Amino acid sequence: MKSTKRLFAAALAASMLLTSLAGCGNDGSQENTQSTTTVTTTSTDGASTEPATEAVDEKPYKGMNFVIMIRDDMESRYGPDANAEFKNDHYQTIYHALNEWCLENEATWSQLATQDVNVLMSAVAAGQGPDLYFHYYQFPLLPNLGLAQPIDEYYDQLAEKYGAQYLDIMNYKGSTYGVHLPFNGYGSMVYYRDVLEEYGVKTPREYFMEGNWTWDAVREITGEITKDLDGDGALDMVGLGTNYIHRFWAPFQQVNEDGSLTSLLNTDRNMYLYQMMYEEHTVNGTWTHANITDCLTVMTIQSQITLTDPSSIVWEDEATGHIREAVPLPPYEEGEAVSVNLFDSMVPTGAQNLDASISMLDYLLECCCEVAFPDRYDFVGLRGTTEESAAYLEMAKEGYQARVEKTMAMPEYDAAYVDAITEYLGDKAIWSDATFSGVSVDGKVFWQNPPSTVLAEIYPVHQAQCETYNSLYIYN
């Protein structure tokens, strides 16, 4: 990719590293395609003069370089020299979609590979705001700091295409600031099916097929499978690893050294989760917040499992030889399906052309949705117009077919279960929750202290902050 032509302020240059500049598959040598508009003028005596021909450029973004602020160095992971294998993730799709969009529009893009908000703040202050921003958990922080611009004029267009809920979740003080799509689909619980069966513990699949898959069932399973097998006083198996639970249920609060909380969000859903976490982690010892290396964690919560094909529902873990199976996360309320991995996509303040940013965003969202949700949308997705994206599409197709065939040949494959999950998810509205600024992912306080007392009563000084957050950022 051509290096960026836009110069950031010296303060910005000192605080960032421009990494991995990826090519857009265009050397800039293509001819500009123009249409002509005939304009007839009239002289002062009323006579018509010769028609004037006015050139209208059909490539309004030709020659522009767009800066994309995104966490990962995509060129080194997915570029022509990366030897990238197919991974069903949105970063890889975004990389190829950017290249395709640039080729079509005769533009280039460069990358700001950082999640440091200070870098964004410096760029905006210098009048050089990036053109698109992709990260997790930065809404409503960026609009609150004036670092993102509203996209209200594009609301109808995007809401009709992707669903209003994904824009409404990005509403801050009456304006829409982006699109929030859970590219990785629904929240999943992944477990070692053969281990549960070996110890005679009823599996999540069995609960699910009975229609009894709830958080009470989760607690029943984890209580039965948490074991000290050799009697030495140390657990050899623990029921559930919860290190990703914050992505699916609620934001955690940070407890400061003086005992105060950075944020306070007392909703029924949050308090239910915190109480359950405390009981299972501290009282019963069946859940753990960290990956334990010296014992087997039988069940985990995942954001990478899409549950869109058989190979993402049951497979053999090559590292351990165990059979792993996935099930949708139990809902908090009947009728919802929990989807996760919400990915903030916003247009920073100072982006050079809002129409161009929305055009890029629209193209990227369409491509990512087509990969993540192939049965939900009628999108074309990636076109394969660059050499790299064409190879990626072929690799994805071959990899998908091979994985499905391998899964369907397994004795553990259960076609009825796959069909039941497909029907279940297709029937449910996608649930998403707001993310919050200034909130830590460290939730140990709720494992170590009973949260049955409302936290705002424990820390009265934060009562007003609690009410402000609940009124602005909680979506029901």
VEXDREN-2710 file (C-alpha; in Angstrom, 1 decimal):
% VEXDREN-2710
k/r/px/py/pz
1/MET/0.0/0.0/0.0
2/LYS/1.1/3.5/-0.7
3/SER/2.2/5.4/2.3
4/THR/-0.2/7.9/3.6
5/LYS/-0.1/11.3/1.9
6/ARG/-1.6/13.1/4.8
7/LEU/0.8/14.4/7.4
8/PHE/-0.2/14.2/11.1
9/ALA/1.0/16.8/13.6
10/ALA/4.4/16.3/15.2
11/ALA/2.8/15.4/18.5
12/LEU/0.9/12.6/16.8
13/ALA/4.0/11.3/14.9
14/ALA/5.8/11.0/18.2
15/SER/3.1/8.8/19.8
16/MET/2.2/6.4/17.0
17/LEU/3.8/3.9/14.7
18/LEU/2.3/3.6/11.2
19/THR/2.4/-0.1/10.6
20/SER/1.8/-2.3/7.7
21/LEU/0.8/-0.3/4.7
22/ALA/-1.2/-2.5/2.4
23/GLY/-1.6/-2.3/-1.3
24/CYS/-5.0/-1.6/-2.9
25/GLY/-4.2/-3.6/-6.0
26/ASN/-4.1/-0.4/-8.1
27/ASP/-1.0/1.3/-9.5
28/GLY/-2.9/4.5/-10.3
29/SER/-2.5/4.0/-14.1
30/GLN/-6.1/3.4/-14.9
31/GLU/-7.8/5.9/-17.1
32/ASN/-10.4/8.1/-15.4
33/THR/-13.9/7.3/-16.6
34/GLN/-16.0/10.4/-17.2
35/SER/-19.5/11.2/-18.4
36/THR/-20.5/14.4/-20.0
37/THR/-23.4/16.7/-19.2
38/THR/-24.6/19.1/-22.0
39/VAL/-25.5/22.6/-20.7
40/THR/-27.3/25.0/-23.1
41/THR/-26.7/28.7/-22.3
42/THR/-28.7/31.6/-23.5
43/SER/-27.3/35.0/-24.6
44/THR/-28.7/38.3/-23.4
45/ASP/-30.8/38.6/-26.5
46/GLY/-32.5/35.3/-25.9
47/ALA/-30.6/33.3/-28.6
48/SER/-29.2/30.0/-27.7
49/THR/-25.4/29.7/-27.8
50/GLU/-23.3/26.6/-28.5
51/PRO/-23.9/23.8/-26.0
52/ALA/-21.2/23.6/-23.3
53/THR/-19.9/20.3/-22.3
54/GLU/-19.2/19.8/-18.6
55/ALA/-17.2/16.8/-17.4
56/VAL/-18.6/14.9/-14.5
57/ASP/-16.1/12.5/-12.8
58/GLU/-17.6/9.1/-12.0
59/LYS/-14.8/8.4/-9.6
60/PRO/-15.2/11.1/-7.0
61/TYR/-12.6/9.6/-4.7
62/LYS/-9.9/8.9/-7.3
63/GLY/-6.4/9.5/-6.0
64/MET/-7.5/10.0/-2.4
65/ASN/-5.7/8.1/0.4
66/PHE/-7.9/6.9/3.2
67/VAL/-6.5/6.3/6.7
68/ILE/-8.2/3.4/8.6
69/MET/-7.7/3.2/12.4
70/ILE/-7.9/-0.4/13.4
71/ARG/-6.3/-2.4/16.2
72/ASP/-4.4/-5.1/14.4
73/ASP/-1.7/-4.9/11.8
74/MET/-3.7/-6.4/8.9
75/GLU/-1.0/-6.3/6.2
76/SER/1.4/-8.6/8.2
77/ARG/-1.4/-11.0/9.0
78/TYR/-3.2/-11.1/5.6
79/GLY/-1.0/-9.4/3.0
80/PRO/0.6/-11.2/0.1
81/ASP/3.7/-12.0/2.1
82/ALA/1.8/-13.2/5.2
83/ASN/1.0/-16.8/4.0
84/ALA/-2.3/-16.3/5.7
85/GLU/-4.6/-19.2/6.2
86/PHE/-8.3/-18.8/5.9
87/LYS/-9.8/-17.5/9.2
88/ASN/-13.4/-16.7/9.4
89/ASP/-12.9/-13.3/11.1
90/HIS/-13.9/-9.8/10.2
91/TYR/-10.3/-8.4/10.2
92/GLN/-9.4/-10.6/7.3
93/THR/-12.5/-9.8/5.4
94/ILE/-12.1/-6.0/6.1
95/TYR/-8.6/-6.2/4.7
96/HIS/-9.7/-7.7/1.4
97/ALA/-12.9/-5.5/1.3
98/LEU/-10.8/-2.3/1.6
99/ASN/-8.5/-3.4/-1.2
100/GLU/-11.6/-4.1/-3.4
101/TRP/-13.3/-0.8/-2.6
102/CYS/-10.1/1.1/-3.3
103/LEU/-9.6/-0.7/-6.6
104/GLU/-13.1/0.1/-7.7
105/ASN/-12.8/3.8/-6.6
106/GLU/-9.2/4.2/-7.8
107/ALA/-8.1/5.2/-4.3
108/THR/-5.6/3.9/-1.7
109/TRP/-5.7/3.2/2.0
110/SER/-3.2/3.1/4.8
111/GLN/-3.5/1.9/8.3
112/LEU/-3.2/3.4/11.8
113/ALA/-2.6/0.2/13.7
114/THR/-3.3/1.2/17.3
115/GLN/-6.2/1.4/19.7
116/ASP/-4.7/4.3/21.6
117/VAL/-7.4/7.0/21.9
118/ASN/-4.7/9.6/22.6
119/VAL/-3.4/9.0/19.0
120/LEU/-6.9/9.6/17.7
121/MET/-7.3/12.7/19.8
122/SER/-4.0/14.1/18.5
123/ALA/-5.0/13.4/14.9
124/VAL/-8.4/15.0/15.3
125/ALA/-6.8/18.0/17.0
126/ALA/-4.4/18.4/14.1
127/GLY/-7.3/18.4/11.6
128/GLN/-6.2/15.0/10.3
129/GLY/-8.8/12.6/11.7
130/PRO/-8.7/9.1/10.2
131/ASP/-11.5/8.2/7.8
132/LEU/-12.8/5.1/9.5
133/TYR/-12.4/3.7/13.0
134/PHE/-12.8/0.1/14.1
135/HIS/-12.4/-1.1/17.7
136/TYR/-14.1/-2.7/20.6
137/TYR/-15.7/-1.0/23.6
138/GLN/-15.1/2.6/22.6
139/PHE/-18.7/3.8/22.5
140/PRO/-19.9/6.2/23.8
141/LEU/-16.4/7.4/24.8
142/LEU/-15.5/8.7/21.4
143/PRO/-18.7/10.8/20.8
144/ASN/-18.4/12.1/24.3
145/LEU/-14.9/13.3/23.6
146/GLY/-15.9/14.8/20.3
147/LEU/-13.8/12.3/18.4
148/ALA/-16.6/10.8/16.2
149/GLN/-19.1/12.5/14.0
150/PRO/-22.9/11.7/13.7
151/ILE/-24.1/9.9/10.6
152/ASP/-27.8/10.7/11.0
153/GLU/-28.2/11.5/7.3
154/TYR/-27.3/7.9/6.4
155/TYR/-29.4/6.3/9.1
156/ASP/-32.3/5.2/6.9
157/GLN/-30.0/3.8/4.2
158/LEU/-28.0/1.7/6.6
159/ALA/-30.9/0.7/8.9
160/GLU/-32.9/-0.6/6.0
161/LYS/-30.0/-2.7/4.9
162/TYR/-28.6/-4.1/8.2
163/GLY/-31.3/-3.6/10.8
164/ALA/-32.1/-0.5/12.9
165/GLN/-31.0/-2.2/16.1
166/TYR/-27.4/-2.0/15.0
167/LEU/-27.5/1.7/14.6
168/ASP/-29.8/2.4/17.6
169/ILE/-27.2/0.8/19.9
170/MET/-24.9/3.6/18.7
171/ASN/-27.2/6.4/19.6
172/TYR/-25.7/9.1/21.9
173/LYS/-27.7/12.1/23.0
174/GLY/-30.1/11.9/20.1
175/SER/-27.6/11.2/17.3
176/THR/-26.3/8.0/15.6
177/TYR/-22.5/7.7/15.6
178/GLY/-21.9/4.4/13.8
179/VAL/-22.9/0.8/13.2
180/HIS/-22.4/-1.9/15.7
181/LEU/-22.5/-5.3/14.1
182/PRO/-21.7/-8.6/16.0
183/PHE/-19.6/-10.0/13.1
184/ASN/-18.9/-13.3/15.0
185/GLY/-22.5/-14.1/15.5
186/TYR/-24.1/-15.5/18.6
187/GLY/-22.5/-16.2/21.9
188/SER/-21.6/-19.8/22.4
189/MET/-20.7/-22.1/25.2
190/VAL/-18.1/-24.7/24.1
191/TYR/-17.5/-27.9/26.1
192/TYR/-15.7/-31.2/26.1
193/ARG/-18.6/-33.4/25.2
194/ASP/-16.7/-36.7/25.7
195/VAL/-15.5/-35.6/29.2
196/LEU/-19.1/-34.9/30.3
197/GLU/-20.3/-38.2/28.9
198/GLU/-17.4/-40.1/30.5
199/TYR/-18.5/-38.9/33.9
200/GLY/-22.2/-39.3/33.3
201/VAL/-23.0/-35.6/33.3
202/LYS/-25.9/-34.5/31.2
203/THR/-24.6/-32.4/28.3
204/PRO/-25.7/-28.9/27.2
205/ARG/-26.8/-30.5/23.9
206/GLU/-29.3/-32.7/25.9
207/TYR/-30.7/-29.8/27.8
208/PHE/-31.0/-27.8/24.6
209/MET/-32.8/-30.5/22.7
210/GLU/-35.2/-30.8/25.7
211/GLY/-35.9/-27.1/25.6
212/ASN/-34.4/-26.7/29.1
213/TRP/-31.2/-24.9/28.3
214/THR/-30.9/-22.2/31.0
215/TRP/-28.3/-20.7/33.4
216/ASP/-29.7/-23.0/36.1
217/ALA/-28.7/-25.9/33.8
218/VAL/-25.2/-24.4/33.4
219/ARG/-24.8/-24.3/37.1
220/GLU/-26.1/-27.9/37.5
221/ILE/-23.5/-29.1/34.9
222/THR/-20.6/-27.2/36.3
223/GLY/-21.4/-28.3/39.9
224/GLU/-21.3/-31.9/38.8
225/ILE/-18.1/-31.8/36.6
226/THR/-15.9/-29.8/39.0
227/LYS/-13.8/-32.5/40.5
228/ASP/-10.7/-33.3/42.6
229/LEU/-10.0/-36.7/41.0
230/ASP/-7.0/-37.8/43.0
231/GLY/-8.0/-36.4/46.4
232/ASP/-5.0/-34.1/46.8
233/GLY/-7.1/-31.1/47.6
234/ALA/-6.5/-29.4/44.2
235/LEU/-9.1/-29.4/41.4
236/ASP/-8.3/-31.5/38.4
237/MET/-11.4/-30.3/36.5
238/VAL/-13.3/-27.0/36.8
239/GLY/-16.7/-26.5/35.3
240/LEU/-16.6/-23.1/33.5
241/GLY/-14.0/-20.6/32.5
242/THR/-15.6/-17.1/32.5
243/ASN/-12.8/-14.9/31.2
244/TYR/-15.0/-13.8/28.3
245/ILE/-18.3/-13.5/30.0
246/HIS/-18.2/-9.7/30.1
247/ARG/-18.5/-9.7/26.3
248/PHE/-21.9/-11.4/26.4
249/TRP/-23.6/-10.1/29.5
250/ALA/-22.5/-6.9/31.0
251/PRO/-19.7/-4.4/31.4
252/PHE/-17.6/-4.8/34.5
253/GLN/-16.8/-2.0/36.9
254/GLN/-13.3/-1.2/38.0
255/VAL/-12.6/-0.9/41.8
256/ASN/-10.0/1.7/42.5
257/GLU/-7.5/1.7/45.3
258/ASP/-9.6/3.9/47.4
259/GLY/-12.6/1.5/47.1
260/SER/-14.5/3.7/44.6
261/LEU/-16.0/2.4/41.4
262/THR/-15.1/3.9/38.0
263/SER/-18.6/3.1/36.6
264/LEU/-21.7/1.8/38.2
265/LEU/-24.4/0.1/36.2
266/ASN/-27.1/-1.5/38.4
267/THR/-29.5/-3.2/36.0
268/ASP/-31.4/-6.4/36.8
269/ARG/-29.4/-8.3/34.2
270/ASN/-26.1/-7.1/35.6
271/MET/-27.0/-7.9/39.2
272/TYR/-28.3/-11.3/38.2
273/LEU/-25.0/-12.0/36.5
274/TYR/-22.8/-10.7/39.4
275/GLN/-24.7/-12.6/42.0
276/MET/-24.4/-15.8/39.9
277/MET/-20.7/-15.2/39.4
278/TYR/-20.1/-14.7/43.1
279/GLU/-21.9/-17.8/44.1
280/GLU/-20.3/-20.1/41.5
281/HIS/-16.8/-18.7/41.7
282/THR/-16.3/-17.9/45.4
283/VAL/-18.9/-20.0/47.2
284/ASN/-19.1/-23.1/45.1
285/GLY/-15.8/-23.0/43.3
286/THR/-17.2/-24.3/40.0
287/TRP/-16.3/-21.2/37.8
288/THR/-13.0/-19.6/37.3
289/HIS/-12.1/-16.2/35.8
290/ALA/-8.7/-17.3/34.4
291/ASN/-7.4/-20.1/32.3
292/ILE/-6.0/-22.7/34.7
293/THR/-3.0/-24.5/33.3
294/ASP/-2.8/-27.4/35.7
295/CYS/-6.4/-28.6/35.4
296/LEU/-9.0/-29.1/32.7
297/THR/-11.6/-26.3/32.2
298/VAL/-14.5/-28.4/30.8
299/MET/-16.7/-25.5/29.5
300/THR/-15.8/-22.1/28.2
301/ILE/-17.6/-19.1/26.7
302/GLN/-16.5/-18.1/23.2
303/SER/-17.0/-15.3/20.8
304/GLN/-15.3/-16.9/17.8
305/ILE/-17.8/-19.7/17.2
306/THR/-20.4/-18.6/14.6
307/LEU/-22.7/-21.7/14.8
308/THR/-23.4/-21.3/11.1
309/ASP/-22.4/-24.8/9.9
310/PRO/-21.8/-28.3/11.3
311/SER/-18.1/-27.8/11.7
312/SER/-18.6/-24.9/14.1
313/ILE/-21.0/-27.0/16.3
314/VAL/-19.0/-30.3/16.8
315/TRP/-15.3/-31.0/16.0
316/GLU/-12.3/-32.9/17.3
317/ASP/-9.8/-30.7/19.2
318/GLU/-6.5/-31.6/17.6
319/ALA/-4.5/-30.4/20.5
320/THR/-6.2/-32.6/23.1
321/GLY/-8.0/-35.3/21.1
322/HIS/-11.3/-34.4/23.0
323/ILE/-14.6/-33.9/21.2
324/ARG/-15.7/-30.3/21.5
325/GLU/-19.3/-29.2/21.0
326/ALA/-20.9/-25.8/21.0
327/VAL/-24.3/-24.6/22.1
328/PRO/-25.8/-21.1/22.0
329/LEU/-25.5/-19.2/25.3
330/PRO/-28.6/-19.5/27.5
331/PRO/-30.7/-16.3/27.3
332/TYR/-31.4/-14.0/30.2
333/GLU/-35.0/-13.5/29.0
334/GLU/-37.1/-16.0/27.1
335/GLY/-37.1/-15.3/23.4
336/GLU/-33.7/-13.6/23.0
337/ALA/-30.6/-15.0/21.5
338/VAL/-27.3/-13.6/22.8
339/SER/-25.0/-12.3/20.2
340/VAL/-21.6/-10.9/20.9
341/ASN/-18.3/-9.4/19.9
342/LEU/-19.8/-6.0/19.2
343/PHE/-17.4/-4.1/16.9
344/ASP/-17.5/-0.3/17.0
345/SER/-17.4/1.2/13.5
346/MET/-17.4/5.0/13.5
347/VAL/-16.3/7.9/11.4
348/PRO/-13.8/10.1/13.3
349/THR/-14.2/13.8/13.5
350/GLY/-12.1/15.4/10.7
351/ALA/-12.5/12.5/8.2
352/GLN/-11.8/14.0/4.8
353/ASN/-15.0/13.0/3.1
354/LEU/-18.1/11.6/5.0
355/ASP/-19.7/10.2/1.8
356/ALA/-16.5/8.2/1.1
357/SER/-16.3/7.0/4.7
358/ILE/-19.9/5.7/4.6
359/SER/-19.4/4.2/1.2
360/MET/-16.3/2.2/2.5
361/LEU/-18.2/1.3/5.7
362/ASP/-21.2/0.0/3.8
363/TYR/-19.0/-2.1/1.5
364/LEU/-17.1/-3.5/4.5
365/LEU/-20.2/-4.3/6.5
366/GLU/-21.8/-6.0/3.6
367/CYS/-18.7/-8.2/3.0
368/CYS/-18.4/-9.1/6.7
369/CYS/-22.1/-9.9/7.1
370/GLU/-22.0/-12.2/4.0
371/VAL/-19.1/-14.1/5.6
372/ALA/-20.5/-14.2/9.2
373/PHE/-24.2/-14.6/8.3
374/PRO/-24.4/-16.4/5.0
375/ASP/-28.1/-17.4/5.5
376/ARG/-29.4/-14.1/6.8
377/TYR/-28.5/-11.5/4.1
378/ASP/-28.7/-11.5/0.3
379/PHE/-25.4/-9.7/0.0
380/VAL/-22.9/-10.4/-2.7
381/GLY/-20.0/-10.0/-0.2
382/LEU/-16.4/-9.9/-1.5
383/ARG/-16.3/-9.8/-5.3
384/GLY/-12.8/-11.3/-5.8
385/THR/-11.8/-8.3/-7.8
386/THR/-8.2/-8.4/-6.5
387/GLU/-5.8/-11.3/-6.8
388/GLU/-5.7/-11.6/-3.0
389/SER/-9.4/-11.5/-2.4
390/ALA/-10.0/-14.0/-5.2
391/ALA/-7.5/-16.4/-3.6
392/TYR/-9.1/-15.7/-0.2
393/LEU/-12.6/-16.6/-1.5
394/GLU/-11.3/-19.8/-3.1
395/MET/-9.5/-20.7/0.1
396/ALA/-12.6/-20.0/2.2
397/LYS/-14.8/-22.1/-0.1
398/GLU/-12.4/-25.1/-0.1
399/GLY/-11.8/-24.8/3.7
400/TYR/-15.5/-24.7/4.4
401/GLN/-16.3/-27.7/2.3
402/ALA/-13.5/-29.7/3.8
403/ARG/-14.4/-28.9/7.4
404/VAL/-18.1/-29.7/6.9
405/GLU/-17.3/-33.0/5.2
406/LYS/-14.9/-34.0/8.0
407/THR/-17.5/-33.1/10.7
408/MET/-20.4/-35.0/9.0
409/ALA/-18.2/-38.1/8.9
410/MET/-17.7/-38.0/12.7
411/PRO/-19.7/-40.6/14.7
412/GLU/-20.5/-37.7/17.1
413/TYR/-22.2/-35.7/14.4
414/ASP/-25.9/-35.2/15.2
415/ALA/-27.8/-33.8/12.2
416/ALA/-31.0/-33.2/14.4
417/TYR/-28.9/-31.1/16.8
418/VAL/-27.5/-29.0/14.0
419/ASP/-30.9/-28.4/12.5
420/ALA/-32.3/-27.5/16.0
421/ILE/-29.6/-24.8/16.5
422/THR/-30.2/-23.4/13.0
423/GLU/-33.9/-23.2/13.7
424/TYR/-33.4/-21.7/17.1
425/LEU/-31.1/-18.9/16.0
426/GLY/-33.2/-18.2/12.9
427/ASP/-36.1/-17.6/15.1
428/LYS/-34.5/-15.2/17.5
429/ALA/-34.0/-11.5/17.3
430/ILE/-30.4/-10.6/17.7
431/TRP/-29.7/-9.1/21.1
432/SER/-27.0/-6.6/21.7
433/ASP/-26.2/-4.4/24.6
434/ALA/-24.4/-1.1/24.9
435/THR/-20.7/-0.8/25.7
436/PHE/-19.5/1.7/28.2
437/SER/-16.5/4.1/28.5
438/GLY/-14.1/3.9/31.4
439/VAL/-15.2/0.4/32.4
440/SER/-12.6/-2.3/33.3
441/VAL/-12.9/-5.9/32.2
442/ASP/-11.6/-6.9/35.6
443/GLY/-14.7/-8.3/37.4
444/LYS/-13.0/-10.0/40.4
445/VAL/-14.8/-7.7/42.8
446/PHE/-18.0/-9.5/42.0
447/TRP/-16.4/-12.9/42.6
448/GLN/-14.9/-11.9/45.9
449/ASN/-17.8/-9.9/47.3
450/PRO/-21.5/-10.7/47.4
451/PRO/-23.2/-8.2/45.1
452/SER/-26.7/-8.9/46.5
453/THR/-26.6/-5.4/48.0
454/VAL/-27.1/-2.8/45.4
455/LEU/-23.7/-1.4/44.6
456/ALA/-24.9/2.2/44.6
457/GLU/-25.9/1.7/48.2
458/ILE/-22.4/0.3/49.1
459/TYR/-20.8/3.4/47.4
460/PRO/-23.4/6.2/47.7
461/VAL/-21.1/8.7/46.2
462/HIS/-21.6/7.1/42.8
463/GLN/-25.4/7.0/42.9
464/ALA/-25.7/10.0/40.5
465/GLN/-23.2/8.4/38.1
466/CYS/-25.2/5.2/38.2
467/GLU/-28.4/6.9/37.3
468/THR/-26.7/8.9/34.5
469/TYR/-25.2/5.7/32.9
470/ASN/-28.5/3.8/33.2
471/SER/-30.5/6.6/31.6
472/LEU/-28.1/7.2/28.7
473/TYR/-26.6/3.9/27.8
474/ILE/-28.9/1.0/28.9
475/TYR/-31.0/-0.3/26.0
476/ASN/-33.9/-2.6/26.7
END
